[in-house]
Amino acid sequence: SRRPWNGTFADGHVHWLVTNNPEDDIANLIVAFDLKSEEFHEVPLPHLENRNEVLVMFVGTLSGRLYFCCLYDHSRPVNVWVMKESWTEAFSVPRRVGDYVKPLAYSKSGGKILMDNYIWELFWYDLQNQRAAADQVTIHGVPQGCRDTIVCVDSPVSLAAYAGSGVAGREGRMS
């Protein structure tokens, strides 16, 4: 599964959740590295109610925008905020849909979100009806349970040019 300390790329920056207090178990801010200026800056977290009750939080990219996801105990929904000019609570997913859900992409219509439930199942979540589709999304040729979901963006830079750990020679396939 994706580790919370992995960075995510959005709006020209790589973002990480960090804590500025080594005694704190939960991150309290986001650090962003600007790839153009090569400078770091801080991004405050959205306002969280009962921060000490947070189980897991992580950042990701949804439609090119930074998002922040927060999971409390099992009785509360998973809240997802998206950074526009400031943090906007975009949607909540009831926990009956699954634990540790991770948004990946909006549908073409924008009414659904492709989600990963961290047991390697993909599904569509309908924002208006607040329901998950009954059928899982399958990717033909990919064995069930052998993947992590990472959203990639086209780039003119070839992965084969960096033929180091995790990149296969000519084909440029990641392992």
Buried (B, 14 or more C-beta within 10 A) or exposed (E): EBEEEBBBBBEEBBBBBEEEEEEEEBBBBBBBBEEEEEEEEEBEBBEBEEBEEBEBBBBBBBEEBBBBBBBBEEEBBBBBBBBEEEBEEBBBBBBEBBEBBBBBBBEEEEEBBBBBBBEBBBBBBEBEEBEBEEEEEEEEEEEEEEEEBEBEEEEEEEBEEEEEEEBEEEEEEEE
